[in-house]
Amino acid sequence: MKTLIKNARIINEGQIFSGAVLIDGELIAKVFSGEDIPAEFALGAKVIDANGKYLVPGAIDDQVHFREPGLTHKGEIATESRAAVAGGVTSYMEMPNTNPQAVTQEILELKYQRAAEVSAANYSFYMGATNDNLDEVLKTNGSDVCGIKIFMGSSTGNMLVDNEEVLSEIFKNTKLLVATHCEDEPTIILNTTIYREKYGDYVPISAHPKIRSAEACFKSSSKAVALASKYGTRLHVLHISTADEMKLFASGPVAEKLITAEVCVHHLWFDESDYIAHGNFIKWNPAIKSPADKAALWKALLDDKIDVVATDHAPHTLQEKEHSYFKAPAGGPLVQHSLVAMLEMSRKGMIPVEKVIEKMCHAPADLFRIDRRGYIREGYYADLVLVDPAQSWVVSPENILYKCGWSPFDGTEFSHQVTHTFVNGNLVYADGNVVSGIQGKRLKFNR
């Protein structure tokens, strides 16, 4: 039950240092700085020599769609959580737009029961809001549910909440974190009509950021921020995609904020020029937008206006993505490649590696007040990842673990590779293989 990881370059809490970590059962028992490890600590422990690899906390993804129940031809909790740990993501928070939708306490609990049976990573599930389930929403227990999800713009599953009175009642009465998908529906409908009149059913994918426009995003995000400010609601705005929205958020430590923001990897990696090469395979809601928008997102991330980096992992089959614009669903798989993609951008000088770990590990833990995760600290759960910073590899169908079998990064060469992942002290991924029979745990929150 003991594992000693030695000769590692530990990246944690803004520092990089040589050291070792002793795992005892589920927890981190000791963190050593330097190469000298008292012999008694290694006694009876399995020893893993990191040989200078990075040792980082497991990434925490606060927005995924694992498609179970009801949409399991796209993905399942079992398959997508295995892809997550292969990518160094040890905890995830999953969305309610499944079939049936998680809009009652009973359905929500069934998702937790399923994850307890099959999830390789730690898990939490959002309670979904609709125009008519306020009573169910207000029953949600904040100590073991990550938050309330409100779609203030329609997307896959169409859980749009557009009743102004209901929105106000949710923001006014809930004590939980409210996470929002913000796009203004009337603006999108108007833009859709304009482009249908011009192109018919065969609108080019390049029109996606014009239809789901920056104006639509700002109108909706500003409404959410206004409601949260009025009622003192803990608000987290998901997948921010525009420069204009940055004026809605303030810089500073995430733990001190009432209103926070998330950016997704695809909005940092791609811009609208990439639609030519990737087409519907980078069709997300909100849309990937202009190079200027991407540059503003990067600046806000580095200035701590944007608090966390996540994926909005949302798999669809290849066949679904190959449809024409209106029929092709929005979303794509990312959770296996998010950490290495951010580390690749760090290698290119776009973000310090310490900042990557802050935004993907520490900040989500602080933002959601997750119990004892997101850091390499004694007494915390041993959710740990070893990354080789000098092991190049190319994404291909042979090494993709998503059930859908494809990735928008197909053919991309990454310079970093996850080699080992521990979840609750258990080695769940090693050198290309997911260890079967080991499950994650339900996340708990200090609220």
C-alpha positions, 0 to 999 in steps of 0.5 A: 500500500506504499509507493515512493516516487523519487528523483522527480521534478515536482511542480506544485504551488508555483515552485519547481524542485527536485524531490520525492513523494511517499504514498501511503494508502490513499494519501500523500504521506510525505513530500521530500525536497532534494535527493536525501530520503530517510531509509525508514520511509522507503521501507516496504514501499514500491519504488518508482524512479521518475528519472527527472520527469515532472510530478504534478497534481492530477488535473481537475476538469470542471466541464465534461460530457461523458454521455451516459446515460442514453448517449452511449454510442458517443461515449461512456463513463467507463471509456471517457474516464479511462481516456481522462486518466491516460491524459493525467486528468484524475477528477472530472465534473460531468454535465446534466444534458444526458438522456434522461437529463439529470434534472431530478435528485433521483436521476442525478443519484443514478449517475453517481451510482454508475460512476461508482461502478465504472469510473477510473477517475474521481467524479462529480455531476452537476444538477441540471436546471430547467424552466420548471424544476426549481424545487428539485434544484434547491434540494441539491446538497452542496457538500457532495454535488459540484454545482448547478448547471444552467444553459443560458443558451441552447446546445446539445440536449437543448436544456435552455433556461430562458424564463427570466423569472426562473433564472432570477429565482435560481440565482436568488435562492440557491446557495450552491455554485451556479455554472452557466453556458452563456449564449443569447438565444434570440441573437443566435436565432436571428443570425441563423435566419440570415445565414440560412437565407444566404446559403440554405441548408449548406451554411459553411462552417466558417459562419459558425462564429458569426452565427454564435457570435461574440455579441451573443456571448457577451449579452448572455454572460453580462446577464449572468454576471448582473444576476449574480451581482444582484443576488450574491450568487456564486457564479462560474461562467464556462467556456469563455470565448471572446475578448469583449467578455473579459471586461466582466471579470476581475483579476485576483486569487480564485478563492477570493472571487464571487464570480469566476471564469473558465477557458477551454483548451480548444479556444486557446489552441485554435482560431477561426482560420483553423475551420479550413483544415478541421471543419466540423471537427472543431465545431463547439458551442460557444464557437472558436472565434477570431485570432484577436479573441484568442489573444485576449483569452491568453492575456486574461488567463495570464492576468488571472481574470480567467481562473481555470482551464478545462475541456468541455470534452463532448464526444460525437461519432465520426459519422455525426461530425461528417454531416452538413453544418446544421446537422453536425453536432457541436463538441469534440473529445479532448480530455485525454490531450488537455494537459499535454496540449497546455504543456506544449503551449508552455514549451512554446513560451506562451505560459509558464509551466507552473501556471499550467498546473495552477490553472488545471489543478490548484485553481479548480480545487480552490474554486469548487472547494474540493476536499483535499485534492489539486495539490501535492500536500501531505494528508491530501489524496494521492492524485498524482501524474508523472509527465515526461517532458522529453518524450515526443509522440503523435496522436493517432487512432492507435493511441486514442482512448475515446469511444468515438475514436477520433481527436481534433489533435489527430496527427499532432505531435506533442513533446510531453507524454503522461507516463503514470497516473495515480488516483487515490494512491492507486496506479491507474495508468502506466506506460500506455495501459489503463489498469483495470478494476480500480475506480475513482471516488465521489468528490466531496466539497468543503461548503 
